Structures are given as structure tokens and as C-alpha cells.
Amino acid sequence: MSGYFEPLTIGKLDLPNRLVMAPMSRNRAPGGVVPALTAEYYAQRASAGLIISEAIAISEIAQGSHQSPGLHTAAQVQAWRPVTEAVHAAGGRIFAQVVHCGRIGHSSLYTDGALPLAPSAIASGEQLFTADGALDRPTPREMTVADIAETMADFVTAARNAVEAGFDGVELHGANGFLLHQFLSDTTDRRTDGYGGSLEARLRFTVEVVQAVSSAIGPERVGLRLSPGITFNGMAENDTAELYTALVRALTPIPLAYLHVFEILTRDITELIRAQWPGTLVLCAHPTPDSFPSRPEIGAEALGGGIADAIAMAEPWLANPDLPERIRAGGSYNMADRATFYGGDHLGYTDYPTLNA
């Protein structure tokens, strides 16, 4: 697995290795403000070539779950500063993943009790899990053109807030059935204006967000995560190959730091993107049914085959804060405790032992 330890330049960042910590929601941010413990959590994992943070909401109505962090208030920005400072002090690099969850929201998450927003008024069929039980996610309100413009401005503000908080850049969350992905899919975007209908119109919102954020903070500080063909959060795509071919073509003129592909049994689409994208490709590799959760040897195969330039993993980083050291040593690896993934305290968060320990 020596390929992991070759240096790589992403944007203007020089990475010492090609091991990326994938974004993982941990839901430990009451009121959208991360606690002091978050700095320890990310600093423990600073040996990653690049850390991509958990999904961070760009506005209140962008939230999709309880205790998810934000980057849209002064208190939230201030709370992230010790996190980025701790990562940098430990020699690491960190991007903020910024998100609008769109229809994967709920009125109970917003102070005004509004409906969540989406390209079209089509419910996800999913549920929000709370301490009091599961709540059906409602049919969202179709966004007006004014809503779309305001949301683009929110992405830009969150990106600027991320830079102010000390992040090295941002990853735009265009995957997993959240808002950008909802605009891309023909099953969730049934609009008849310039933001839906034709394939080109469905691309428009994502491309415009990428352009706006790149203009605000520099494209070398911007990445984009995609999940072709994923069915998470009630998603479906009827034209996956054509959709992502057209999207990559539209993004190629923008010198982004990277594209990040979350692969779910879609190696053919990954190869299609790899062939067309001239920049850095980060891959969360799941080529076969037995590749969940991803393991170092799976990523190493993709890296060695030239399918990706860097490999993002989730659970291995969650349970092994010293993952590069463990890979060099050939293991062993801690197993992740799924019962402590979301919410809670330091248990399953900052208490995983290192190899030396």
C-alpha cells in the first residue's frame, strides 16, 4: 500500500499522503455549535493527507437533523476556530463540507416551523429520527427563483465563514440526496423553468453554486462531492451516465481542488468520470457488495489502478485516529462502534486507542 504515502498537491495544499478522512456526521453540536471536544476529535486524525469535516449547514433551513453543526452564525464560526487551529497545530489540513439538505429536513428543525425547501414539491418518503421517535419528513415547498438566489448566497457566505474560521477550503455536498443532488436528479427536479426539465437545466444550480463559491474564495479552495446512482434518502436517477458526463464537462473549465466521488457499486461511472475529469479525483471506493465499509486494501487497489488520486475512507478513520500508522504497520485495526456514531459524548468519539497505546 505504498501508493498511499506518495505526496499529492490539492489546490495549493501539499498533502504528505493520499489518505483522506471522509466526511462523517456525528451530531454532537447542540444549537449547531460544535463543542470543545470536536477540536480533539479532528486533531487526533491530523495525520490524514486531508480531513473533510462532517456536513455543516449553510443556514438554519439547510439543516437535516438535530445537533448538526452550522457555519451561518457568529457563534458557530467562533466554535470552529479552535478545531482548525488544533488540526493545523498537529500538522494537518482540513476542508469544511458545507451542505443544504433540501427536502431532507423537517419543520421541527426550524424556529419558524417552515417547510423544508426543494427543487420540486416531492417528499422523500424518509423519516427524521428524534429522541421522541421517528417523524415523517414532510412534502417540501418548491423553491422560487428568489429562494434559489438566496440559497446560492448562503453557500457563498458559509464558504467565506469557513475561511474565516480557519478551514483550508470547502467541499460542496452534491451527494447523498441533499439539495444539490436533488436538482441534478430527474426524479426530484420536475421544474419547468431554467432550473429543471432538460438535463442542462438540472445541472444549472450545481454549476452556478460551484462558480459562485469559487469566485468568492478561489477554486483552489473548493471541492465537490458526488454520489452517482445512489438511492440514499429516497433518490433515483434515470440517466446517471449522461448526467455525470454532462456535469463533469460543465465543471472542467473551473480549476477546482478536487472532485470527490462516493462510489456505491458504480465503478463504471467512476471510470467515466476519471476519463473526463482533468483534475484531482478523490474516491470513496465501494466497487463490490463486500466492500462496505471501505478498507485500506480496497482503496489501495483503486489508487494503484489509476482510478483515483486519493482515497477517502470513513469508518476506518472514525475508529482509527492513527490510520496511516496502522496501514504502514499492516494493521491491526479498531472496529467502529456503530451505537456511538450519532450524538453522545466522548465515547466512540475521542476514546479510540492508537496503535502505540
C-alpha positions in Angstrom: 0.0 0.0 0.0 3.0 2.3 -0.6 1.0 4.4 -3.0 -0.9 5.9 -0.1 2.3 7.6 1.1 3.2 9.5 -2.1 2.7 13.2 -1.7 -0.1 15.0 -3.6 -1.0 18.6 -4.3 -4.6 19.6 -4.0 -5.3 23.2 -5.0 -2.4 25.0 -3.2 -2.2 22.4 -0.4 0.7 19.9 -0.4 -0.5 16.7 1.2 2.0 14.3 2.7 -0.1 11.3 1.8 -3.2 10.3 -0.2 -5.3 9.2 2.7 -8.4 11.4 3.1 -10.7 11.4 6.1 -14.2 11.3 4.5 -17.0 13.5 5.9 -19.0 11.8 8.7 -21.9 13.3 10.5 -21.6 12.9 14.3 -24.5 15.0 15.6 -22.7 16.4 18.6 -23.4 20.1 18.1 -26.3 21.4 20.2 -27.7 24.5 18.7 -25.5 24.0 15.7 -22.4 24.9 17.7 -19.6 22.3 17.9 -18.3 21.6 21.4 -14.7 21.9 22.6 -14.3 18.1 22.2 -14.6 18.5 18.4 -11.1 20.0 18.3 -9.7 16.9 20.0 -11.6 14.6 17.7 -10.2 16.2 14.5 -6.7 16.9 15.8 -6.4 13.2 16.7 -6.8 12.5 13.0 -4.5 15.2 11.6 -2.1 12.6 10.1 -4.6 12.4 7.2 -3.5 13.9 4.0 -6.7 15.9 4.2 -9.6 15.9 6.6 -13.1 16.7 5.2 -15.3 17.7 8.1 -18.8 16.4 8.8 -21.6 18.1 6.9 -22.1 21.7 8.1 -25.3 23.5 7.4 -25.2 26.8 5.4 -28.3 28.2 7.0 -31.0 27.1 9.5 -33.3 25.8 6.9 -30.4 23.8 5.4 -30.4 21.5 8.4 -31.4 17.9 8.1 -31.0 16.5 11.6 -30.8 17.5 15.2 -27.5 18.7 16.6 -25.9 19.1 13.2 -23.3 21.9 13.1 -23.6 25.1 11.1 -21.5 27.9 9.7 -24.1 30.7 9.5 -23.8 32.4 12.9 -21.0 34.2 14.6 -21.1 31.7 17.5 -20.8 28.8 15.0 -17.8 30.4 13.3 -16.1 31.1 16.6 -16.6 27.5 17.7 -14.9 26.1 14.6 -11.8 28.2 15.1 -10.3 26.0 17.9 -10.9 23.0 15.7 -9.0 24.2 12.7 -6.3 25.6 15.0 -5.9 22.2 16.7 -5.7 20.4 13.3 -3.1 22.8 12.0 -1.1 22.7 15.2 -1.0 18.9 14.8 0.3 19.3 11.2 -3.0 18.6 9.4 -5.2 20.2 6.7 -9.0 20.4 6.9 -11.8 21.3 4.5 -15.3 22.1 5.7 -18.1 20.2 3.9 -21.0 22.6 3.5 -24.5 21.4 2.8 -28.1 22.3 2.3 -30.2 19.2 3.0 -33.2 20.4 0.9 -36.2 18.1 1.3 -34.2 16.0 3.8 -35.3 18.5 6.5 -38.2 18.9 8.9 -40.2 21.8 10.2 -39.2 20.9 13.8 -35.7 21.9 13.0 -36.5 25.5 12.2 -37.5 28.2 14.6 -40.3 29.4 12.3 -41.7 25.9 11.7 -41.4 26.4 7.9 -41.5 23.5 5.4 -38.1 22.4 4.0 -37.1 23.6 0.6 -36.5 21.6 -2.6 -36.4 21.9 -6.3 -39.9 20.4 -6.5 -42.6 19.6 -4.0 -41.8 15.8 -3.9 -41.5 14.1 -0.5 -38.5 11.8 0.2 -40.5 9.1 2.0 -37.8 9.2 4.7 -38.1 9.9 8.4 -36.3 12.1 10.9 -35.2 10.2 14.0 -35.5 12.0 17.3 -35.3 11.2 21.0 -39.2 11.1 20.9 -39.4 8.8 17.9 -39.5 9.0 14.2 -41.2 11.8 12.3 -42.1 11.6 8.6 -40.3 14.2 6.6 -42.9 16.4 5.0 -43.5 17.3 1.4 -41.2 20.3 0.8 -42.0 23.6 -0.6 -40.9 24.1 -4.2 -38.2 26.8 -4.3 -38.9 30.1 -6.1 -36.2 31.7 -8.2 -35.7 34.1 -5.3 -35.1 31.1 -2.9 -32.6 29.7 -5.3 -30.6 33.0 -5.4 -30.8 33.3 -1.6 -29.5 29.7 -1.2 -26.6 30.4 -3.6 -25.8 33.4 -1.4 -25.9 31.2 1.7 -23.4 28.8 0.1 -21.1 31.7 -0.6 -21.5 33.1 3.0 -20.8 29.7 4.5 -17.7 29.3 2.4 -16.4 32.7 3.5 -17.2 31.9 7.1 -15.3 28.6 6.7 -12.2 30.5 5.6 -12.7 33.0 8.4 -12.9 30.0 10.8 -9.5 28.8 9.5 -10.6 26.0 7.2 -8.2 25.4 4.3 -11.2 25.2 1.9 -14.7 23.8 1.5 -16.3 20.8 0.0 -19.7 21.4 -1.6 -22.0 18.5 -0.7 -23.6 17.5 -4.0 -24.3 13.9 -3.0 -26.4 11.6 -0.8 -29.8 13.0 -1.9 -29.3 16.5 -0.5 -30.2 19.8 -2.2 -27.6 19.9 -5.0 -28.2 16.3 -5.8 -32.0 16.9 -5.7 -31.5 19.5 -8.5 -29.4 17.1 -10.5 -31.9 14.1 -10.5 -34.8 13.9 -12.9 -36.9 12.2 -10.2 -36.6 15.1 -7.7 -36.3 18.0 -10.1 -39.5 18.3 -12.1 -39.3 22.1 -12.6 -40.3 23.7 -15.8 -38.2 26.8 -15.6 -34.4 27.3 -16.2 -33.5 25.1 -13.3 -35.2 21.9 -14.3 -36.7 19.8 -17.1 -33.8 19.3 -19.5 -30.5 17.7 -18.5 -28.7 21.0 -18.9 -31.2 22.9 -16.8 -30.9 20.3 -14.0 -27.1 20.9 -13.9 -27.5 24.7 -13.7 -28.0 25.1 -9.9 -25.0 23.0 -9.0 -22.7 24.6 -11.6 -23.8 28.1 -10.5 -23.1 27.3 -6.8 -19.7 25.9 -7.7 -18.9 29.0 -9.8 -20.2 31.4 -7.1 -18.2 29.8 -4.3 -15.1 29.5 -6.4 -15.3 33.2 -7.3 -15.7 34.0 -3.6 -12.8 32.1 -2.1 -10.9 30.8 -5.1 -11.4 27.5 -7.0 -8.3 26.0 -5.5 -10.1 26.0 -2.1 -13.2 24.3 -3.4 -14.1 20.6 -3.9 -17.4 18.9 -4.9 -18.7 15.6 -3.6 -20.9 13.5 -5.9 -22.6 10.1 -5.4 -23.7 8.8 -8.8 -26.6 6.3 -8.8 -27.1 6.4 -5.0 -30.5 5.6 -3.7 -30.0 7.0 -0.2 -32.6 9.5 1.0 -35.2 8.3 -1.5 -33.1 9.2 -4.5 -33.1 7.7 -8.0 -31.6 8.7 -11.4 -32.8 7.6 -14.8 -29.8 8.9 -16.7 -26.8 8.5 -14.4 -24.1 8.1 -17.1 -25.4 11.0 -19.2 -26.0 13.2 -16.1 -22.5 12.9 -14.7 -20.8 13.1 -18.1 -22.5 16.4 -18.7 -21.8 17.7 -15.2 -18.1 16.9 -15.4 -18.0 18.5 -18.8 -19.6 21.7 -17.4 -17.2 21.7 -14.4 -14.0 21.1 -16.3 -13.3 24.8 -17.0 -13.3 25.5 -13.3 -9.9 24.6 -11.7 -11.3 23.0 -8.6 -9.2 21.5 -5.9 -10.8 18.1 -6.5 -13.9 16.1 -7.3 -14.9 13.6 -4.6 -16.8 10.6 -5.8 -18.7 8.5 -3.3 -18.9 5.2 -5.2 -21.8 2.7 -4.5 -21.3 -0.2 -6.8 -20.9 2.2 -9.7 -17.3 1.6 -10.8 -18.3 2.1 -14.5 -19.4 5.7 -13.6 -16.3 6.3 -11.6 -14.2 5.2 -14.6 -16.3 7.5 -16.8 -15.7 10.5 -14.5 -12.0 9.6 -14.2 -11.6 9.6 -18.0 -13.1 13.0 -18.4 -12.0 14.9 -15.3 -8.6 16.6 -15.8 -8.1 17.4 -12.1 -7.6 15.6 -8.9 -10.1 12.8 -8.2 -10.8 11.7 -4.6 -12.6 8.3 -4.4 -14.6 6.7 -1.6 -14.3 3.3 -3.1 -17.1 0.7 -2.9 -16.8 -1.3 -6.1 -18.5 -4.5 -4.9 -21.1 -5.6 -2.3 -18.4 -6.9 0.1 -16.5 -3.5 0.1 -18.7 -1.9 2.8 -17.3 -0.3 4.9 -14.3 0.6 2.8 -11.0 -1.0 3.8 -7.4 0.2 3.1 -6.8 -2.6 0.6 -9.8 -1.6 -1.5 -8.7 2.0 -1.8 -5.1 0.9 -2.5 -6.3 -1.1 -5.5 -8.1 1.9 -6.9 -5.1 4.1 -6.3 -2.7 1.6 -7.9 -5.0 1.2 -10.9 -5.1 5.0 -11.6 -8.8 5.3 -10.9 -8.2 7.8 -8.2 -5.5 10.2 -7.0 -6.5 10.0 -3.3 -8.7 7.7 -1.3 -11.3 8.8 1.2 -12.4 6.4 4.0 -15.0 6.9 6.7 -15.3 4.2 9.4 -11.6 3.3 9.3 -10.8 6.9 10.3 -13.6 7.1 12.8 -12.2 4.0 14.7 -8.5 4.5 14.0 -7.3 8.1 14.6 -3.8 6.9 13.6 -4.9 5.2 10.4 -1.7 6.0 8.3 0.5 4.5 11.0 -1.7 1.4 11.2 -1.6 1.0 7.4 2.2 1.2 7.4 2.3 -1.5 10.1 -0.2 -3.7 8.2 -2.8 -3.4 11.0 -4.3 -4.2 13.3 -7.4 -2.0 13.2 -10.0 -1.0 15.7 -13.6 -1.8 14.9 -16.1 1.1 14.8 -18.9 1.1 17.5 -22.0 1.9 15.5 -24.0 2.6 18.6 -22.0 5.7 19.2 -21.9 7.1 15.7 -24.5 9.9 16.3 -24.9 12.1 19.4 -23.4 11.4 22.8 -20.2 12.4 24.4 -16.5 11.3 24.1 -17.5 7.6 24.0 -17.0 6.4 20.4 -15.7 9.9 19.5 -12.3 10.6 21.1 -11.6 7.4 23.0 -10.4 5.0 20.3 -6.9 3.9 21.1 -3.9 4.4 18.9 -1.7 1.5 17.8 1.0 2.5 20.3 -1.5 2.7 23.1 
